[in-house]
Amino acid sequence: MLVYGKFKELLADDQRDIIAYERKNEDRSIITVINNSFNDYKDIEFLTDYPGERFLDLISEKNL
C-alpha cells in the first residue's frame, strides 16, 4: 500500500525535521507521519481531506 496509489504531501517541516504524507488508492488511504528528529513533538498539525475523522497510531495503537 505504501508504494502504490496516489501520493499527497501533507506536511514538510524542515526546521523540526518532520514530514507527513498520504497514500490513497480506490478504497483505502493511509497517512504516514515521520519525525526524523530526536524531539518528541506533541503539536504536529496538518490538514487532511477527512475533517472530523479519528485516526489510529499503528505503533502505539492509540486513537489520535
N, C-alpha and C positions, 0 to 999 in steps of 0.2 A: 504493500500500500504506500509506503513512503517514497518509492521511486516512480510510481505510476500516478496518473491523474494530473490535474492542473495544479500548478504551484502559484501561491499568492503570498507575497511578503507582507507581514502584518506589523513588524517592528524591527528596526535595525538601530540599536543604540550603541554607537562606538565608544562613547565615554564610559558606559557601565559594562560594556562587552557582552551585550545580550541581543539575541535575535529570536524572533517568533515568526513562524510561517504556517500556512495551511496547505494541505494536500487534499484534493477533492476529486472523486470520480462520480459516476452517475448516482450512486445511492449511499455513499459514505464520505465522511470528512474526518480528518484528524488535524488538530492544531498542536504544533511542537514548539516549545519554548526552551531555548538553550541559554544557560547562564555560564559563560566561559570565564567568569571572574572568580575570585576567592571570597566574594561577599555573598551573604545570604539576604538578598533583597526581598522585601515583603510587599513592595509597592509597584510591581510591574503592571502596567496598564497598556492596553491596545484595543482598537476597535475590531469587531467581527461582524459577520452578517447574521449573527444569532443573538439578538438582544433578548434578555430575559432567560436565556438558557443556562442550565447548570453544567459545570464542567467537572471532570474527574481527573485527578492526578494519577496517572497509571503507575507511578513508582510508589507513592505513599498510600494510594487508594482512598485519598481524602477528597471530598467534594470541595470545589473552589467557588 
